[in-house]
Amino acid sequence: MAHKTTAYLSVREAAAHLSVSEVTVRRAIRAGQLPYVRIGRLVRISASDLETFAAVRRTTRGV
């Protein structure tokens, strides 16, 4: 059986990926909009969950 490896990002890396602040990522986590994994004191976000989070919020309308 093959094992799937999942890439995990720190809050800082996730914020950089989305071009937003770390505070914005933490707010999304606190609001339950962005799933996360806690490993001890560390918070990690799976790359696939981050992509889903961004895709759901993607818009084609003007700003």
C-alpha positions in Angstrom: 0.0 0.0 0.0 1.4 3.4 -1.0 1.5 6.1 1.6 0.4 9.6 0.6 2.4 12.4 2.0 0.7 15.7 2.6 2.6 19.0 2.5 1.9 21.2 5.5 2.6 24.9 5.8 3.1 27.1 8.7 0.8 30.1 9.3 3.6 32.4 7.9 4.0 30.2 4.8 0.3 30.0 4.2 0.0 33.8 4.5 2.8 34.3 2.1 1.2 31.9 -0.4 -2.1 33.9 -0.3 -0.4 37.3 -0.1 -2.2 38.2 3.1 -1.1 38.8 6.7 -0.6 36.1 9.3 -3.4 37.7 11.2 -5.8 37.1 8.3 -4.8 33.4 8.2 -5.3 33.1 12.0 -8.7 34.8 11.7 -9.8 32.3 9.1 -8.6 29.4 11.3 -10.4 30.9 14.4 -13.6 31.3 12.3 -13.5 27.7 11.2 -13.0 28.6 7.6 -9.5 27.1 7.3 -8.8 23.6 8.7 -5.5 23.1 10.6 -3.5 20.6 12.5 -1.9 21.4 15.8 1.3 19.6 16.6 2.2 20.6 20.1 2.2 24.4 20.0 2.7 24.5 16.2 -0.2 25.2 13.8 0.1 23.7 10.4 -2.2 23.9 7.4 -2.3 21.3 4.6 -1.5 22.6 1.2 -4.6 21.0 -0.2 -6.8 22.7 2.4 -5.2 26.0 1.6 -5.9 25.6 -2.1 -9.5 24.7 -1.4 -9.8 27.7 0.9 -8.5 30.0 -1.9 -10.6 28.3 -4.6 -13.8 28.8 -2.7 -13.1 32.5 -2.3 -12.0 33.0 -5.9 -14.2 35.4 -7.8 -14.5 36.5 -11.4 -16.3 39.8 -10.6 -14.5 43.1 -10.4 -13.0 44.3 -7.1 
